[in-house]
Amino acid sequence: MPTNPPKGQASTSRKHLARQQREQRQTRIIVGVAAVVLVLVVAVIAYGIINEKYLRWQRAVVVVNGERISVNQWRAFTKYYRNNVMHIFALPALLASFFQNASRISRAQILSYSEALYPYLRAELFMRWEVDELAAVIDQWLAAFVEQGLLRVDGESYVRPAPSSRQFVLLTLLSRVIVQTLQRFYMATSLLLNSGQHSLSAEELENLCTVMAQRLSILHGLNAPEFFDKSLFRHFIQGLLEQNVLSADASGKLGYHDDLGEVAEGVAKRVLPAELRLSIRQVALERHEDEVTPQPDADQRD
């Protein structure tokens, strides 16, 4: 006949079983709570990503005459009008940029730099004048600058106002209209010059310019999205080809005029901050050194 377990042993077994059941319930609760928390965290992260990339750009930020305008629409409007303004003020902005790093420039230097840079500007912007018409147009703008107190005449030279003056602030604001175009010009020319004649195709140069712009945006806080917009570099390079500033050989590699380096450095010293010029040259040089440095073969690595 089966024997019943002692009374004390039966009581212990029931307690042990109750404890196991309690622990199992607690485990299920903990797992359930953790799963809910995990789902909530994933949902919050997913919403944050969707909101950052899509939703917040569609929300209305202003109402004009009863029409709700989203961030994307506002960006499109401002980009359209900004581009129109750039084409209109490109030449006076270029003249203003010459005085950002120099307090005095002769008329002859202004004409020389403008004529040298003009084909590169026409590659990106609509500028209707031919090179032989530039001198008269530049003289008109310089006269307007003098009339508005943005420059003054001293003999054969033009002198900018004191850096602490309101007129110099206006001159600086005007120069910013063209600054990104000049930065793209210097980036492209630096990469070309460091690579050498017929070393890069248009697509390779476009990709390198985009990568350089992204690095510079981090280093110098140049966070305007169009600064490293790949399509702008593509159109800029294509424009240089159409203006015969660059040429492509049978294999698609780009060639350039022998005086490109002199033009690039001469203009860049006038219009770009020294630290930005140094960063562009350094990034271009690092890329070139990475390309020409021989990699150790397997035997050497071993």
VOTIRO-143758 format. One record per residue (C-alpha): residue in one letter; residue number from 1; z, y, x; chain. Coordinates in steps of 0.05 Angstrom, whole numbers, plus 5000, padded with zeros to 4 digits. Layout:
ROLO,rest,nr,Z,Y,X,kette
ROLO,a,NUM,Z,Y,X,A $
...
# end
This chain:
ROLO,rest,nr,Z,Y,X,kette
ROLO,m,1,5000,5000,5000,A $
ROLO,p,2,4986,5071,5025,A $
ROLO,t,3,5045,5109,5047,A $
ROLO,n,4,5055,5182,5030,A $
ROLO,p,5,5065,5230,5089,A $
ROLO,p,6,5134,5255,5100,A $
ROLO,k,7,5153,5316,5059,A $
ROLO,g,8,5158,5362,5120,A $
ROLO,q,9,5091,5340,5147,A $
ROLO,a,10,5057,5353,5079,A $
ROLO,s,11,5086,5423,5076,A $
ROLO,t,12,5061,5438,5146,A $
ROLO,s,13,4990,5414,5129,A $
ROLO,r,14,4988,5458,5067,A $
ROLO,k,15,5009,5519,5108,A $
ROLO,h,16,4958,5503,5161,A $
ROLO,l,17,4903,5496,5108,A $
ROLO,a,18,4924,5561,5074,A $
ROLO,r,19,4922,5597,5141,A $
ROLO,q,20,4852,5570,5156,A $
ROLO,q,21,4828,5592,5088,A $
ROLO,r,22,4858,5661,5098,A $
ROLO,e,23,4826,5667,5166,A $
ROLO,q,24,4759,5646,5138,A $
ROLO,r,25,4765,5699,5083,A $
ROLO,q,26,4782,5752,5135,A $
ROLO,t,27,4724,5730,5178,A $
ROLO,r,28,4676,5735,5119,A $
ROLO,i,29,4703,5804,5102,A $
ROLO,i,30,4695,5828,5174,A $
ROLO,v,31,4625,5799,5179,A $
ROLO,g,32,4606,5830,5112,A $
ROLO,v,33,4634,5899,5132,A $
ROLO,a,34,4599,5895,5200,A $
ROLO,a,35,4533,5877,5166,A $
ROLO,v,36,4540,5935,5117,A $
ROLO,v,37,4557,5983,5174,A $
ROLO,l,38,4497,5957,5214,A $
ROLO,v,39,4450,5966,5155,A $
ROLO,l,40,4477,6036,5144,A $
ROLO,v,41,4468,6054,5218,A $
ROLO,v,42,4397,6027,5219,A $
ROLO,a,43,4382,6065,5154,A $
ROLO,v,44,4409,6130,5182,A $
ROLO,i,45,4369,6122,5246,A $
ROLO,a,46,4306,6105,5208,A $
ROLO,y,47,4316,6165,5162,A $
ROLO,g,48,4327,6210,5222,A $
ROLO,i,49,4263,6186,5255,A $
ROLO,i,50,4222,6193,5191,A $
ROLO,n,51,4254,6261,5176,A $
ROLO,e,52,4240,6286,5247,A $
ROLO,k,53,4168,6262,5249,A $
ROLO,y,54,4145,6272,5178,A $
ROLO,l,55,4192,6297,5124,A $
ROLO,r,56,4218,6362,5153,A $
ROLO,w,57,4148,6386,5169,A $
ROLO,q,58,4129,6379,5096,A $
ROLO,r,59,4189,6418,5069,A $
ROLO,a,60,4176,6488,5045,A $
ROLO,v,61,4204,6541,5092,A $
ROLO,v,62,4179,6602,5055,A $
ROLO,v,63,4150,6621,4987,A $
ROLO,v,64,4093,6672,4985,A $
ROLO,n,65,4069,6695,4917,A $
ROLO,g,66,4097,6633,4886,A $
ROLO,e,67,4064,6586,4936,A $
ROLO,r,68,4110,6541,4976,A $
ROLO,i,69,4089,6537,5049,A $
ROLO,s,70,4112,6479,5092,A $
ROLO,v,71,4125,6479,5167,A $
ROLO,n,72,4058,6444,5180,A $
ROLO,q,73,4021,6495,5138,A $
ROLO,w,74,4057,6552,5172,A $
ROLO,r,75,4039,6524,5241,A $
ROLO,a,76,3967,6517,5220,A $
ROLO,f,77,3965,6589,5195,A $
ROLO,t,78,3999,6618,5257,A $
ROLO,k,79,3955,6576,5304,A $
ROLO,y,80,3892,6600,5269,A $
ROLO,y,81,3912,6674,5272,A $
ROLO,r,82,3940,6668,5342,A $
ROLO,n,83,3875,6639,5367,A $
ROLO,n,84,3836,6696,5334,A $
ROLO,v,85,3883,6746,5367,A $
ROLO,m,86,3874,6711,5434,A $
ROLO,h,87,3799,6720,5432,A $
ROLO,i,88,3805,6793,5415,A $
ROLO,f,89,3859,6810,5467,A $
ROLO,a,90,3840,6762,5522,A $
ROLO,l,91,3810,6814,5568,A $
ROLO,p,92,3864,6867,5561,A $
ROLO,a,93,3916,6812,5568,A $
ROLO,l,94,3883,6790,5633,A $
ROLO,l,95,3887,6862,5659,A $
ROLO,a,96,3960,6866,5639,A $
ROLO,s,97,3975,6800,5675,A $
ROLO,f,98,3950,6828,5741,A $
ROLO,f,99,4010,6876,5741,A $
ROLO,q,100,4064,6823,5730,A $
ROLO,n,101,4071,6808,5804,A $
ROLO,a,102,4042,6872,5834,A $
ROLO,s,103,4063,6944,5821,A $
ROLO,r,104,3998,6974,5846,A $
ROLO,i,105,3926,6949,5844,A $
ROLO,s,106,3862,6984,5861,A $
ROLO,r,107,3805,6988,5812,A $
ROLO,a,108,3761,6949,5860,A $
ROLO,q,109,3812,6892,5862,A $
ROLO,i,110,3818,6891,5787,A $
ROLO,l,111,3742,6886,5780,A $
ROLO,s,112,3738,6833,5834,A $
ROLO,y,113,3792,6788,5804,A $
ROLO,s,114,3765,6797,5733,A $
ROLO,e,115,3694,6779,5752,A $
ROLO,a,116,3717,6719,5792,A $
ROLO,l,117,3760,6693,5735,A $
ROLO,y,118,3714,6711,5678,A $
ROLO,p,119,3672,6646,5678,A $
ROLO,y,120,3736,6605,5673,A $
ROLO,l,121,3762,6646,5615,A $
ROLO,r,122,3695,6640,5578,A $
ROLO,a,123,3703,6564,5584,A $
ROLO,e,124,3761,6567,5535,A $
ROLO,l,125,3755,6634,5498,A $
ROLO,f,126,3701,6671,5461,A $
ROLO,m,127,3686,6731,5506,A $
ROLO,r,128,3619,6762,5488,A $
ROLO,w,129,3606,6805,5550,A $
ROLO,e,130,3563,6784,5608,A $
ROLO,v,131,3589,6792,5678,A $
ROLO,d,132,3547,6854,5692,A $
ROLO,e,133,3578,6887,5630,A $
ROLO,l,134,3650,6876,5652,A $
ROLO,a,135,3660,6938,5694,A $
ROLO,a,136,3647,6986,5636,A $
ROLO,v,137,3690,6946,5588,A $
ROLO,i,138,3747,6941,5638,A $
ROLO,d,139,3744,7016,5651,A $
ROLO,q,140,3751,7028,5576,A $
ROLO,w,141,3813,6983,5572,A $
ROLO,l,142,3844,7014,5634,A $
ROLO,a,143,3834,7083,5604,A $
ROLO,a,144,3868,7059,5540,A $
ROLO,f,145,3926,7032,5581,A $
ROLO,v,146,3934,7099,5616,A $
ROLO,e,147,3930,7136,5549,A $
ROLO,q,148,3986,7092,5520,A $
ROLO,g,149,4029,7100,5582,A $
ROLO,l,150,4024,7026,5602,A $
ROLO,l,151,3992,7047,5669,A $
ROLO,r,152,3983,7110,5709,A $
ROLO,v,153,3928,7130,5757,A $
ROLO,d,154,3943,7145,5830,A $
ROLO,g,155,3879,7159,5868,A $
ROLO,e,156,3836,7096,5866,A $
ROLO,s,157,3894,7052,5843,A $
ROLO,y,158,3931,7037,5779,A $
ROLO,v,159,4007,7035,5779,A $
ROLO,r,160,4050,6999,5729,A $
ROLO,p,161,4112,7031,5697,A $
ROLO,a,162,4183,7017,5720,A $
ROLO,p,163,4206,6946,5703,A $
ROLO,s,164,4263,6973,5662,A $
ROLO,s,165,4218,7015,5618,A $
ROLO,r,166,4194,7001,5548,A $
ROLO,q,167,4122,7007,5571,A $
ROLO,f,168,4130,6951,5622,A $
ROLO,v,169,4159,6907,5567,A $
ROLO,l,170,4097,6920,5525,A $
ROLO,l,171,4053,6905,5585,A $
ROLO,t,172,4089,6840,5596,A $
ROLO,l,173,4083,6819,5522,A $
ROLO,l,174,4009,6833,5524,A $
ROLO,s,175,4000,6791,5587,A $
ROLO,r,176,4031,6730,5552,A $
ROLO,v,177,3970,6725,5506,A $
ROLO,i,178,3930,6696,5564,A $
ROLO,v,179,3984,6662,5606,A $
ROLO,q,180,3973,6590,5582,A $
ROLO,t,181,3899,6594,5594,A $
ROLO,l,182,3913,6618,5665,A $
ROLO,q,183,3963,6562,5675,A $
ROLO,r,184,3912,6510,5652,A $
ROLO,f,185,3861,6540,5700,A $
ROLO,y,186,3909,6535,5759,A $
ROLO,m,187,3931,6464,5741,A $
ROLO,a,188,3859,6440,5737,A $
ROLO,t,189,3836,6475,5800,A $
ROLO,s,190,3897,6450,5840,A $
ROLO,l,191,3883,6378,5820,A $
ROLO,l,192,3810,6386,5837,A $
ROLO,l,193,3823,6418,5905,A $
ROLO,n,194,3874,6366,5925,A $
ROLO,s,195,3829,6309,5904,A $
ROLO,g,196,3767,6336,5938,A $
ROLO,q,197,3694,6342,5919,A $
ROLO,h,198,3666,6288,5872,A $
ROLO,s,199,3732,6249,5869,A $
ROLO,l,200,3751,6258,5795,A $
ROLO,s,201,3713,6249,5731,A $
ROLO,a,202,3723,6297,5672,A $
ROLO,e,203,3765,6245,5636,A $
ROLO,e,204,3809,6232,5697,A $
ROLO,l,205,3820,6306,5708,A $
ROLO,e,206,3837,6314,5634,A $
ROLO,n,207,3889,6259,5638,A $
ROLO,l,208,3919,6286,5702,A $
ROLO,c,209,3924,6356,5674,A $
ROLO,t,210,3960,6330,5612,A $
ROLO,v,211,4010,6291,5654,A $
ROLO,m,212,4022,6351,5699,A $
ROLO,a,213,4032,6397,5639,A $
ROLO,q,214,4084,6349,5610,A $
ROLO,r,215,4122,6349,5675,A $
ROLO,l,216,4120,6424,5681,A $
ROLO,s,217,4143,6433,5610,A $
ROLO,i,218,4206,6394,5628,A $
ROLO,l,219,4217,6430,5694,A $
ROLO,h,220,4206,6500,5668,A $
ROLO,g,221,4222,6494,5594,A $
ROLO,l,222,4150,6507,5572,A $
ROLO,n,223,4160,6475,5505,A $
ROLO,a,224,4100,6502,5466,A $
ROLO,p,225,4064,6440,5439,A $
ROLO,e,226,3996,6467,5457,A $
ROLO,f,227,4016,6474,5530,A $
ROLO,f,228,4003,6400,5541,A $
ROLO,d,229,3953,6390,5485,A $
ROLO,k,230,3902,6341,5514,A $
ROLO,s,231,3845,6369,5471,A $
ROLO,l,232,3853,6438,5502,A $
ROLO,f,233,3844,6410,5572,A $
ROLO,r,234,3784,6370,5547,A $
ROLO,h,235,3751,6432,5518,A $
ROLO,f,236,3769,6473,5579,A $
ROLO,i,237,3737,6424,5627,A $
ROLO,q,238,3676,6416,5582,A $
ROLO,g,239,3670,6492,5581,A $
ROLO,l,240,3672,6495,5656,A $
ROLO,l,241,3615,6445,5659,A $
ROLO,e,242,3575,6485,5608,A $
ROLO,q,243,3587,6549,5647,A $
ROLO,n,244,3563,6513,5710,A $
ROLO,v,245,3630,6527,5743,A $
ROLO,l,246,3636,6452,5752,A $
ROLO,s,247,3581,6401,5760,A $
ROLO,a,248,3580,6325,5751,A $
ROLO,d,249,3542,6278,5797,A $
ROLO,a,250,3505,6215,5775,A $
ROLO,s,251,3571,6176,5772,A $
ROLO,g,252,3606,6230,5731,A $
ROLO,k,253,3649,6256,5788,A $
ROLO,l,254,3662,6331,5788,A $
ROLO,g,255,3640,6380,5841,A $
ROLO,y,256,3660,6453,5848,A $
ROLO,h,257,3641,6517,5884,A $
ROLO,d,258,3666,6524,5955,A $
ROLO,d,259,3703,6589,5938,A $
ROLO,l,260,3743,6557,5881,A $
ROLO,g,261,3806,6553,5923,A $
ROLO,e,262,3803,6626,5944,A $
ROLO,v,263,3793,6648,5872,A $
ROLO,a,264,3848,6603,5846,A $
ROLO,e,265,3901,6625,5897,A $
ROLO,g,266,3881,6698,5895,A $
ROLO,v,267,3887,6703,5820,A $
ROLO,a,268,3948,6657,5814,A $
ROLO,k,269,3988,6702,5861,A $
ROLO,r,270,3975,6760,5814,A $
ROLO,v,271,3986,6728,5747,A $
ROLO,l,272,4034,6669,5753,A $
ROLO,p,273,4107,6667,5775,A $
ROLO,a,274,4118,6640,5845,A $
ROLO,e,275,4162,6582,5823,A $
ROLO,l,276,4110,6558,5773,A $
ROLO,r,277,4054,6562,5826,A $
ROLO,l,278,4098,6523,5874,A $
ROLO,s,279,4112,6469,5821,A $
ROLO,i,280,4039,6462,5804,A $
ROLO,r,281,4019,6455,5877,A $
ROLO,q,282,4076,6406,5890,A $
ROLO,v,283,4058,6361,5831,A $
ROLO,a,284,3984,6362,5850,A $
ROLO,l,285,4002,6345,5922,A $
ROLO,e,286,4049,6288,5902,A $
ROLO,r,287,3994,6258,5859,A $
ROLO,h,288,3945,6263,5917,A $
ROLO,e,289,3994,6232,5967,A $
ROLO,d,290,4009,6175,5919,A $
ROLO,e,291,3935,6161,5914,A $
ROLO,v,292,3920,6161,5989,A $
ROLO,t,293,3983,6126,6014,A $
ROLO,p,294,3965,6054,6030,A $
ROLO,q,295,4005,6001,5996,A $
ROLO,p,296,4036,5947,6041,A $
ROLO,d,297,4002,5880,6035,A $
ROLO,a,298,4038,5816,6019,A $
ROLO,d,299,4049,5796,6092,A $
ROLO,q,300,4080,5863,6108,A $
ROLO,r,301,4126,5860,6047,A $
ROLO,d,302,4148,5791,6069,A $
# end
